[in-house]
Amino acid sequence: MKPKYPIDSLTIHTDLVLPSETNPLNNLFGGELLARMDRAASIAARRHSRRIVVTASVNHVAFNRSIPLGSVVTIEAKVSRSFRSSMEVYIDVWIEDRESGGRAKANEAIYTFVAVDETGRPTEVPPIEPQSDIEKIRFDAALRRKQLSLVLAGKMNPHDATELKALFL
């Protein structure tokens, strides 16, 4: 398969935080943000694979900053690495300053999707060729995250996690 670039899967979703989506502190519900991130990430995974995709795991979510009522929220998702049938999607969440229009990073997340055929069986996806420095960093780190996940799930012997072991040696 011909490699694709992370930019090919870039998905940008911009929306407003409404009163029905907030908690008693008038900040966006975490679950609402997770759902928005899942939708953006699934579109990115589908753009990369051109297949039906299913969420396999939410590997990391950092709620670093609350998102107040009335905020303009932009979610940017793109595939950071692909494996045989799975894709890691890195998500950055930005909020816009109401007065200056400047953006500040509020949150980030890493989701994993699996491409499936019409019967629900995993199917191969194209490889990724990172271009920018941040894409290269995220690409390299994705293999370590995958190995850690497999070790923790008991699906990989820790001695076989060469990329992960390299961090400690």
Secondary structure by P-SEA (a helix, b strand, c coil): cccccccccbbbbbbbbccccccccccccaaaaaaaaaaaaaaaaaaacccccccccccccccccccccccbbbbbbbbccccccbbbbbbbbbbccccccbbbbcccbbbbbbbbcccccbbbbbbbbbccaaaaaaaaaaaaaaaaaaaaacccccccaaaaaaacc
